[in-house]
Amino acid sequence: MGLFSVLNVATSGLFASQQAMDISGQNISNADVEGYSRKRLNQSTSYRRDEQFGQVGLGVDMINIERMRNSFIDEQIRRQNQDVGNYTELDNTMQSIENIFNEPADTGIQHYMDQFFDSWQNLANNPSDVSARTMVRTNAEILTDVFHNLSGELSNLRQSRNDELEDRVKKVNEISQELLNLNKEIGAVEVGKQNANDSKDKRDLLLKQLSELIDVTTIENEHGQITVTTGGSILVSPVDRQELETYTTSFGQPDGTTITDIGIRFSNSKRQLNPQGGQIKGLLDSRDVVVPSYQKKLDLIATTLVKKVNELHSQGYNLNGYSGNNFFNELVTGASDIKISAEIASDVANIAASSGGEIKPAGTNQLTAGSHNFGTVATQLVRDPLSATPTPAKNIVQGTVIVSTPTVTLKEGVDYSINYANGTIQMLHNGYDAQNLDVSFQYRTGGFQGAGDNSNALKIAGLRSDLTMTPDILGNGTSTFTEFYASLIGELGLNRNEAKSNLDTRKSLVEQYQSQQDSISGVSIDEEMANLIKYQHTYQAAARIISVTSEMLDTLLRM
């Protein structure tokens, strides 16, 4: 080996040490950058075959700059992130529902239901007292307002999930565009057998963020480019991407309102997206399953309360001796539209604190053509048309009136209106003015026991402890209003604890995997400083070899 070969050996060491120092400096500079992976210079011995000595060293070859990272751990982090995103949204939803119900507290629905039944108990102490009756109506109005507020808050929470879905879809599209750009950048570098290390760092960080939004799987080709799929469809390929888009669907509610929901699909194929993980899945489940389940339970309490109170109230007598009035509007569909009846709203004397009699069928009333003209005053019905002195049909039982011609049965609310307490019928249009009508119904017997009778008020107050909810297979209730509502709140607490527990578990797993990854890809300042000192010494040594070799060449040339 000549002196010039020695110069080549020293020069290769000089360049290798300089490159290694640059890499250590880059590692130190990016030690706090999220997603950055530690880089390492891979080197190998350069040599040639010599006939006399065998293999003779020619210095050092720089093979490549390697990114220190475990792709398997990255995949595990992405899988757990999907669950983290899902349970994060479920936990947020459960927490919001807990805040809406706000139990136990003096502003919760249980408090106002207790006040409602307490006012009936107070009315039973003095059934003719106007102030006690006013308190019943006032507490009922407050209770209905609380139902409305709870239902409205749950509906708003459900709608907010739609708004957040649009934000998440927009974020997915932004990330997918960046991934496509990086795919092209990585392909252009690695097609020449080089490593696109920094671009891959950015890509892995984006994939981590994407996995929090939606479930993804990745496949890497020989050029380092990835294909990202979700829901069985390609989201990003090495050369293209497919955007997600939102669309709206509207459907009516039983209370007459309209709900507009956001759906998600692939923009090219229009295929519906049904995510299996990530924040988008958590938002969809919150909107379509979690919130509606509590709305349904709240509606059940409201409709059952209306049904049970009306059943008893319509059987009782008001202060004027009339029966058949409902306390609540019977057309309720749930908590959103529960309200007291017009009769109670207009006059507290219509509150039926006294008990009524038995139900009996009336004789069929014959209304001759012309006697029931549309626009005239209401026609009085009687209990027994064939008796010598027909008795006015007071206290008609709700829903028992049947009005018909020989060929057609008319519809209440469409063709006619009934005043159940006063026993009158009013035609709503002139389509049947020239026809005879038959009217059959049932009425409540018994006499009004006077303003001091409190038996019906006691029955309604007793609904607090009656088994009215959760019917068994025979239709018999197995729980009270209080017990049912307590089970609802208890279930909410358990579901919140489950969501939070699952979230904490997944977060812990992500932290463990991230810790493993950091031990591989993380930058240690102490280690890099030690490397700098090592590379500095090798650089100085290589420079010294060059200096000595130069002196030897000078000596040789002067000889």
C-alpha positions as CSV (number, residue, x, y, z in Angstrom):
1,M,0.0,0.0,0.0
2,G,1.4,3.3,-1.1
3,L,1.2,6.7,0.6
4,F,-1.5,7.8,-1.7
5,S,-3.6,4.8,-0.6
6,V,-3.0,5.9,3.0
7,L,-4.3,9.4,2.0
8,N,-7.5,7.7,0.6
9,V,-8.0,5.7,3.8
10,A,-7.6,8.8,6.0
11,T,-9.8,10.9,3.7
12,S,-12.7,8.3,3.9
13,G,-12.4,8.3,7.7
14,L,-12.4,12.1,7.7
15,F,-15.6,12.2,5.6
16,A,-17.3,9.5,7.6
17,S,-16.5,11.2,10.9
18,Q,-17.8,14.5,9.5
19,Q,-21.0,12.9,8.3
20,A,-21.5,11.1,11.6
21,M,-21.0,14.4,13.5
22,D,-23.6,16.1,11.2
23,I,-26.1,13.3,12.1
24,S,-25.5,13.6,15.8
25,G,-26.0,17.3,15.5
26,Q,-29.3,16.8,13.7
27,N,-30.4,14.3,16.4
28,I,-29.6,16.8,19.1
29,S,-31.4,19.6,17.3
30,N,-34.6,17.6,16.9
31,A,-34.6,15.9,20.3
32,D,-37.8,17.7,21.3
33,V,-39.6,17.5,17.9
34,E,-42.6,15.2,18.0
35,G,-42.4,12.2,15.7
36,Y,-38.7,12.6,15.1
37,S,-36.7,9.3,15.0
38,R,-33.0,9.1,15.9
39,K,-30.8,8.6,12.8
40,R,-27.6,6.5,12.6
41,L,-24.9,6.4,10.0
42,N,-24.2,2.8,8.9
43,Q,-20.6,2.1,7.8
44,S,-18.7,-0.8,6.6
45,T,-15.0,-1.6,5.9
46,S,-13.7,-0.9,2.4
47,Y,-11.1,-3.3,1.2
48,R,-9.4,-4.9,-1.8
49,R,-7.8,-8.2,-2.4
50,D,-4.0,-8.2,-2.4
51,E,-2.0,-11.2,-3.8
52,Q,0.6,-11.0,-1.1
53,F,-1.4,-10.0,2.0
54,G,-5.0,-11.0,1.1
55,Q,-7.7,-8.4,1.9
56,V,-6.2,-5.0,2.4
57,G,-8.3,-2.2,3.9
58,L,-9.1,0.9,1.9
59,G,-10.8,2.9,4.6
60,V,-14.5,3.1,5.4
61,D,-17.6,3.1,3.3
62,M,-20.7,5.1,4.3
63,I,-23.7,2.7,3.4
64,N,-26.7,4.8,4.4
65,I,-28.4,6.8,7.1
66,E,-30.8,4.6,9.0
67,R,-33.9,5.7,10.8
68,M,-34.1,4.0,14.2
69,R,-37.7,2.9,14.5
70,N,-39.8,-0.2,15.1
71,S,-42.7,-0.3,12.6
72,F,-44.4,-3.1,14.5
73,I,-44.7,-0.9,17.6
74,D,-46.1,1.9,15.4
75,E,-48.8,-0.4,14.2
76,Q,-49.7,-1.3,17.8
77,I,-49.9,2.3,18.7
78,R,-52.2,3.0,15.8
79,R,-54.5,0.2,16.8
80,Q,-54.8,1.4,20.4
81,N,-55.3,5.0,19.2
82,Q,-58.4,3.9,17.4
83,D,-59.9,2.8,20.7
84,V,-58.6,5.9,22.5
85,G,-60.4,8.1,20.0
86,N,-63.6,6.0,20.2
87,Y,-63.7,5.9,24.0
88,T,-62.7,9.6,24.3
89,E,-65.9,10.7,22.5
90,L,-68.1,8.2,24.3
91,D,-66.7,9.4,27.7
92,N,-67.3,13.0,26.6
93,T,-70.8,12.2,25.7
94,M,-71.5,10.4,29.0
95,Q,-70.1,13.3,30.9
96,S,-72.3,15.7,29.0
97,I,-75.4,13.6,29.7
98,E,-74.5,13.4,33.4
99,N,-74.3,17.2,33.4
100,I,-77.7,17.5,31.7
101,F,-79.5,15.2,34.2
102,N,-77.5,16.8,37.1
103,E,-78.4,14.2,39.7
104,P,-78.6,14.2,42.6
105,A,-79.5,17.9,42.9
106,D,-82.4,20.2,43.7
107,T,-82.6,21.1,40.0
108,G,-83.0,17.5,38.8
109,I,-86.2,15.9,37.5
110,Q,-86.6,13.7,40.5
111,H,-86.9,16.8,42.8
112,Y,-89.6,18.3,40.6
113,M,-91.5,15.0,40.4
114,D,-91.5,14.8,44.2
115,Q,-92.9,18.3,44.3
116,F,-95.6,17.4,41.9
117,F,-96.8,14.5,43.9
118,D,-96.4,16.4,47.1
119,S,-98.8,19.1,45.8
120,W,-101.4,16.4,45.2
121,Q,-100.9,15.2,48.7
122,N,-101.4,18.7,49.9
123,L,-104.5,19.1,47.8
124,A,-105.9,16.0,49.5
125,N,-105.7,17.8,52.8
126,N,-108.1,20.6,51.5
127,P,-109.5,19.6,48.1
128,S,-111.6,22.7,47.7
129,D,-108.8,25.2,48.4
130,V,-107.9,27.2,45.3
131,S,-104.4,27.9,46.4
132,A,-103.7,24.2,46.8
133,R,-105.2,23.6,43.4
134,T,-103.0,26.4,41.9
135,M,-100.0,24.8,43.5
136,V,-100.8,21.5,41.7
137,R,-101.0,23.3,38.4
138,T,-97.9,25.3,39.0
139,N,-95.8,22.3,40.0
140,A,-97.1,20.4,37.0
141,E,-96.1,23.3,34.7
142,I,-92.6,23.4,36.3
143,L,-92.3,19.6,35.9
144,T,-93.3,19.8,32.2
145,D,-90.7,22.6,31.7
146,V,-88.0,20.5,33.2
147,F,-89.0,17.6,30.9
148,H,-88.8,20.1,27.9
149,N,-85.4,21.4,29.0
150,L,-83.9,17.9,29.5
151,S,-85.3,16.8,26.1
152,G,-84.0,19.9,24.4
153,E,-80.5,19.6,26.0
154,L,-80.3,15.9,24.9
155,S,-81.4,16.9,21.4
156,N,-78.8,19.7,21.3
157,L,-76.1,17.3,22.4
158,R,-77.1,14.9,19.7
159,Q,-76.9,17.7,17.1
160,S,-73.5,18.7,18.3
161,R,-72.2,15.3,17.4
162,N,-73.2,16.1,13.8
163,D,-71.2,19.3,13.9
164,E,-68.2,17.5,15.3
165,L,-68.5,14.8,12.6
166,E,-68.1,17.4,9.9
167,D,-64.9,18.7,11.6
168,R,-63.4,15.2,11.9
169,V,-64.1,14.4,8.2
170,K,-62.4,17.6,7.2
171,K,-59.4,16.7,9.3
172,V,-59.2,13.2,7.7
173,N,-59.2,14.7,4.3
174,E,-56.4,17.1,5.2
175,I,-54.3,14.3,6.6
176,S,-55.0,12.1,3.6
177,Q,-53.8,14.9,1.2
178,E,-50.6,15.3,3.3
179,L,-50.0,11.5,3.2
180,L,-50.4,11.5,-0.6
181,N,-47.8,14.3,-0.9
182,L,-45.4,12.4,1.3
183,N,-46.0,9.2,-0.7
184,K,-44.8,11.0,-3.8
185,E,-41.9,12.5,-2.0
186,I,-40.8,9.2,-0.5
187,G,-41.2,7.4,-3.8
188,A,-39.0,9.9,-5.6
189,V,-36.2,9.4,-3.0
190,E,-36.3,5.7,-2.5
191,V,-36.6,4.7,-6.1
192,G,-32.9,5.6,-6.1
193,K,-32.2,3.1,-3.3
194,Q,-31.9,6.0,-0.7
195,N,-33.8,6.4,2.6
196,A,-36.5,9.2,2.9
197,N,-36.1,9.2,6.7
198,D,-37.5,12.6,7.6
199,S,-40.5,12.2,5.2
200,K,-41.2,8.8,6.9
201,D,-41.1,10.5,10.3
202,K,-43.7,13.0,9.2
203,R,-45.8,10.2,7.7
204,D,-45.8,8.1,10.8
205,L,-46.9,11.1,12.9
206,L,-49.7,11.8,10.5
207,L,-50.8,8.1,10.6
208,K,-50.8,8.3,14.4
209,Q,-53.1,11.3,14.2
210,L,-55.3,9.7,11.6
211,S,-55.7,6.6,13.7
212,E,-57.3,8.7,16.5
213,L,-59.9,9.8,14.0
214,I,-60.7,6.6,12.1
215,D,-59.7,3.0,11.9
216,V,-56.9,2.5,9.4
217,T,-54.7,-0.3,8.0
218,T,-51.5,0.3,6.1
219,I,-49.4,-1.7,3.5
220,E,-45.9,-0.5,2.4
221,N,-44.5,-1.3,-1.1
222,E,-40.9,-1.7,-2.1
223,H,-40.4,2.0,-2.7
224,G,-41.4,2.9,0.8
225,Q,-44.9,4.2,-0.2
226,I,-48.0,3.1,1.7
227,T,-51.5,2.3,0.9
228,V,-54.0,3.3,3.6
229,T,-57.4,1.6,3.8
230,T,-60.4,2.1,6.0
231,G,-63.8,0.4,6.0
232,G,-62.5,-1.9,3.2
233,S,-61.9,1.0,0.8
234,I,-58.6,2.7,-0.2
235,L,-58.2,6.1,1.4
236,V,-54.6,6.8,0.2
237,S,-52.6,5.0,-2.5
238,P,-49.1,5.6,-3.7
239,V,-50.5,7.8,-6.5
240,D,-54.0,9.0,-5.5
241,R,-56.4,9.4,-2.6
242,Q,-60.1,9.3,-2.1
243,E,-61.8,12.0,0.0
244,L,-64.6,11.5,2.5
245,E,-67.7,13.6,2.2
246,T,-70.7,14.3,4.4
247,Y,-74.3,14.3,3.3
248,T,-77.6,15.0,5.2
249,T,-80.7,12.9,5.8
250,S,-83.8,14.3,7.4
251,F,-86.6,12.4,9.2
252,G,-89.6,13.4,11.3
253,Q,-90.0,12.9,15.0
254,P,-93.2,11.8,16.8
255,D,-93.5,15.3,18.3
256,G,-93.6,16.9,14.8
257,T,-90.0,18.2,14.8
258,T,-87.5,17.2,12.1
259,I,-84.0,15.8,12.7
260,T,-81.2,16.3,10.2
261,D,-78.3,13.8,10.5
262,I,-74.9,13.8,8.9
263,G,-73.8,10.6,7.0
264,I,-70.3,9.9,5.8
265,R,-69.3,8.2,2.5
266,F,-66.4,8.0,0.0
267,S,-66.6,10.8,-2.5
268,N,-65.7,8.7,-5.6
269,S,-67.6,5.5,-5.0
270,K,-70.4,7.0,-2.8
271,R,-70.0,4.0,-0.6
272,Q,-71.2,4.4,3.0
273,L,-68.5,4.5,5.6
274,N,-69.1,2.5,8.8
275,P,-66.0,3.1,10.9
276,Q,-64.9,0.5,13.4
277,G,-62.8,2.8,15.5
278,G,-61.6,6.3,16.1
279,Q,-63.3,9.5,17.1
280,I,-65.7,9.3,14.2
281,K,-67.1,5.9,15.4
282,G,-67.4,7.4,18.9
283,L,-69.4,10.3,17.6
284,L,-71.7,8.2,15.5
285,D,-72.4,5.8,18.4
286,S,-73.0,8.8,20.7
287,R,-75.4,10.3,18.2
288,D,-77.2,7.2,17.1
289,V,-77.2,4.9,20.1
290,V,-76.1,6.6,23.4
291,V,-78.1,9.8,23.4
292,P,-81.2,8.3,21.8
293,S,-81.3,5.6,24.5
294,Y,-81.5,8.2,27.3
295,Q,-84.0,10.2,25.3
296,K,-86.2,7.1,25.0
297,K,-86.1,6.5,28.7
298,L,-86.9,10.1,29.5
299,D,-89.8,10.0,27.0
300,L,-91.1,6.8,28.6
301,I,-91.2,8.5,32.0
302,A,-93.1,11.4,30.5
303,T,-95.7,9.3,28.6
304,T,-96.2,6.9,31.5
305,L,-96.8,9.8,33.9
306,V,-99.3,11.3,31.5
307,K,-101.1,8.0,31.0
308,K,-101.3,7.1,34.7
309,V,-102.3,10.6,35.9
310,N,-104.9,11.0,33.1
311,E,-106.4,7.5,33.8
312,L,-107.2,8.5,37.4
313,H,-108.0,12.2,36.7
314,S,-110.5,11.5,33.9
315,Q,-112.4,9.3,36.4
316,G,-112.7,11.9,39.0
317,Y,-114.9,15.0,39.5
318,N,-113.9,18.6,39.4
319,L,-115.3,21.3,41.7
320,N,-118.3,21.7,39.3
321,G,-119.3,18.0,39.5
322,Y,-118.0,17.2,36.0
323,S,-115.9,14.2,35.0
324,G,-113.9,13.1,32.0
325,N,-111.2,15.8,32.0
326,N,-107.6,14.9,31.4
327,F,-105.0,16.6,33.6
328,F,-102.2,16.4,30.9
329,N,-102.7,16.8,27.1
330,E,-103.2,13.2,26.0
331,L,-101.5,13.7,22.6
332,V,-98.1,13.7,24.3
333,T,-95.3,11.8,22.4
334,G,-92.5,12.3,24.9
335,A,-90.7,14.6,27.1
336,S,-90.4,17.3,24.4
337,D,-94.1,18.0,24.2
338,I,-95.6,17.0,27.5
339,K,-98.0,19.7,28.8
340,I,-101.1,20.1,31.0
341,S,-104.5,20.1,29.3
342,A,-106.3,23.2,28.2
343,E,-109.0,22.6,30.8
344,I,-106.5,22.6,33.7
345,A,-104.5,25.5,32.2
346,S,-107.7,27.7,32.0
347,D,-109.2,26.9,35.4
348,V,-107.9,25.1,38.5
349,A,-111.5,24.2,39.4
350,N,-111.3,21.5,36.7
351,I,-108.7,19.6,38.7
352,A,-110.5,16.4,39.7
353,A,-109.8,15.7,43.4
354,S,-113.0,13.8,43.9
355,S,-113.6,10.2,42.8
356,G,-116.0,9.2,40.1
357,G,-118.4,6.3,39.6
358,E,-118.6,3.2,37.3
359,I,-118.5,3.1,33.5
360,K,-121.7,2.2,31.7
361,P,-122.9,2.3,28.1
362,A,-125.3,4.9,26.9
363,G,-128.2,4.4,24.6
364,T,-127.5,5.4,21.0
365,N,-128.3,9.0,20.2
366,Q,-130.0,9.6,16.9
367,L,-129.0,12.9,15.3
368,T,-131.4,13.6,12.4
369,A,-130.2,15.4,9.3
370,G,-130.2,19.2,9.8
371,S,-130.0,19.0,13.6
372,H,-126.3,19.0,13.7
373,N,-125.4,21.6,11.0
374,F,-121.8,22.6,10.8
375,G,-121.4,26.1,12.4
376,T,-124.3,25.8,14.7
377,V,-124.0,25.4,18.5
378,A,-122.9,22.1,19.9
379,T,-125.5,19.4,20.3
380,Q,-126.2,18.0,23.7
381,L,-126.0,14.2,24.0
382,V,-128.1,12.2,26.5
383,R,-127.5,9.0,28.3
384,D,-130.9,7.3,27.5
385,P,-132.7,8.8,24.5
386,L,-135.7,6.5,25.0
387,S,-136.5,7.6,28.6
388,A,-139.3,9.9,29.4
389,T,-136.9,12.5,30.9
390,P,-133.5,12.1,29.1
391,T,-130.5,12.8,31.3
392,P,-127.7,15.0,29.8
393,A,-124.6,12.9,29.0
394,K,-122.1,14.5,31.4
395,N,-118.8,12.7,32.1
396,I,-118.4,10.8,28.9
397,V,-115.5,8.3,29.0
398,Q,-112.5,9.4,26.8
399,G,-112.2,7.5,23.5
400,T,-115.5,5.7,23.7
401,V,-117.5,8.0,21.3
402,I,-118.4,6.4,18.0
403,V,-120.2,8.5,15.3
404,S,-121.4,6.8,12.2
405,T,-123.8,6.8,9.2
406,P,-125.2,3.5,7.8
407,T,-122.0,3.3,5.6
408,V,-119.2,5.4,7.2
409,T,-117.7,5.7,10.7
410,L,-116.6,9.3,11.3
411,K,-113.3,10.3,12.9
412,E,-112.9,12.4,16.0
413,G,-110.9,15.5,15.5
414,V,-111.5,15.3,11.8
415,D,-115.3,15.2,11.4
416,Y,-116.4,16.1,14.9
417,S,-115.3,17.3,18.4
418,I,-116.5,16.1,21.7
419,N,-116.7,17.9,25.0
420,Y,-116.4,14.9,27.3
421,A,-117.2,16.8,30.5
422,N,-120.3,18.6,29.3
423,G,-121.4,15.8,26.9
424,T,-121.8,17.9,23.7
425,I,-120.8,17.2,20.1
426,Q,-119.8,19.8,17.5
427,M,-119.4,19.0,13.8
428,L,-116.2,20.3,12.2
429,H,-117.4,20.6,8.6
430,N,-120.6,20.4,6.5
431,G,-119.9,17.1,4.8
432,Y,-122.6,15.3,6.9
433,D,-125.2,18.0,7.4
434,A,-127.8,16.2,5.3
435,Q,-127.3,12.8,6.9
436,N,-128.6,11.0,9.9
437,L,-125.9,10.2,12.5
438,D,-125.8,7.5,15.2
439,V,-123.7,8.4,18.3
440,S,-122.8,5.8,20.9
441,F,-120.6,6.2,23.9
442,Q,-119.9,5.3,27.5
443,Y,-120.3,7.5,30.6
444,R,-119.4,7.5,34.2
445,T,-122.1,6.9,36.8
446,G,-122.1,7.9,40.4
447,G,-122.7,11.2,42.0
448,F,-120.4,14.0,42.9
449,Q,-119.5,13.7,46.6
450,G,-118.9,17.4,47.0
451,A,-115.9,19.7,47.1
452,G,-114.6,18.0,50.3
453,D,-114.0,14.6,48.6
454,N,-110.3,14.0,48.4
455,S,-110.2,10.4,47.3
456,N,-109.0,11.0,43.7
457,A,-106.3,13.4,44.9
458,L,-105.0,10.7,47.2
459,K,-105.0,8.1,44.3
460,I,-103.0,10.4,42.1
461,A,-100.6,11.2,45.0
462,G,-100.2,7.5,45.5
463,L,-98.8,7.1,42.0
464,R,-95.5,8.0,43.5
465,S,-95.3,4.6,45.1
466,D,-97.3,2.6,42.6
467,L,-95.6,0.0,40.4
468,T,-96.1,1.9,37.1
469,M,-92.9,1.3,35.2
470,T,-90.9,-1.6,33.7
471,P,-93.8,-4.0,32.9
472,D,-93.3,-7.8,33.1
473,I,-94.4,-10.3,30.5
474,L,-98.0,-10.0,31.9
475,G,-97.9,-6.2,31.5
476,N,-97.8,-5.5,35.3
477,G,-95.4,-2.8,36.4
478,T,-92.4,-3.8,38.5
479,S,-91.0,-0.4,39.5
480,T,-92.1,3.0,40.6
481,F,-91.3,6.3,38.8
482,T,-88.5,6.9,41.4
483,E,-87.0,3.5,41.1
484,F,-87.1,3.6,37.3
485,Y,-85.4,7.1,37.2
486,A,-82.9,5.9,39.8
487,S,-82.0,3.0,37.6
488,L,-81.6,5.3,34.7
489,I,-79.1,7.5,36.6
490,G,-77.4,4.4,38.0
491,E,-77.0,3.0,34.4
492,L,-75.6,6.3,33.3
493,G,-73.0,6.3,36.0
494,L,-72.0,2.7,35.2
495,N,-71.8,3.5,31.5
496,R,-69.6,6.5,32.2
497,N,-67.3,4.5,34.4
498,E,-67.0,1.8,31.8
499,A,-66.2,4.3,29.1
500,K,-63.7,6.1,31.3
501,S,-62.1,2.8,32.4
502,N,-61.8,1.6,28.8
503,L,-60.3,5.0,27.8
504,D,-57.7,4.9,30.7
505,T,-56.8,1.3,29.8
506,R,-56.2,2.2,26.1
507,K,-54.2,5.3,27.0
508,S,-52.0,3.3,29.3
509,L,-51.3,0.8,26.5
510,V,-50.5,3.6,24.1
511,E,-48.1,5.1,26.7
512,Q,-46.4,1.7,27.2
513,Y,-45.9,1.2,23.5
514,Q,-44.8,4.8,23.1
515,S,-42.2,4.3,25.8
516,Q,-40.9,1.2,24.0
517,Q,-40.7,3.2,20.7
518,D,-39.0,6.1,22.5
519,S,-36.3,3.7,23.8
520,I,-35.6,2.9,20.2
521,S,-36.2,6.1,18.3
522,G,-35.8,8.7,21.0
523,V,-32.8,10.9,21.1
524,S,-30.5,10.7,24.2
525,I,-28.6,13.9,24.6
526,D,-25.9,12.2,26.7
527,E,-25.4,9.5,24.1
528,E,-25.2,12.0,21.2
529,M,-22.7,14.1,23.1
530,A,-20.6,11.0,23.7
531,N,-20.8,10.2,20.0
532,L,-19.8,13.8,19.1
533,I,-16.6,13.4,21.2
534,K,-15.9,10.0,19.6
535,Y,-16.4,11.3,16.1
536,Q,-14.3,14.4,16.9
537,H,-11.5,12.2,18.0
538,T,-11.7,10.0,14.8
539,Y,-11.9,13.1,12.7
540,Q,-8.7,14.5,14.4
541,A,-7.0,11.1,14.0
542,A,-7.9,10.9,10.3
543,A,-6.7,14.5,9.9
544,R,-3.4,13.6,11.7
545,I,-2.9,10.7,9.3
546,I,-3.3,13.0,6.4
547,S,-0.8,15.5,7.9
548,V,1.8,12.8,8.6
549,T,1.3,11.3,5.1
550,S,1.8,14.7,3.6
551,E,5.0,15.2,5.5
552,M,6.2,11.8,4.3
553,L,5.4,12.7,0.7
554,D,7.3,16.0,1.1
555,T,10.3,14.1,2.4
556,L,10.1,11.6,-0.4
557,L,9.9,14.3,-3.1
558,R,13.0,16.1,-1.6
559,M,15.1,13.0,-1.8
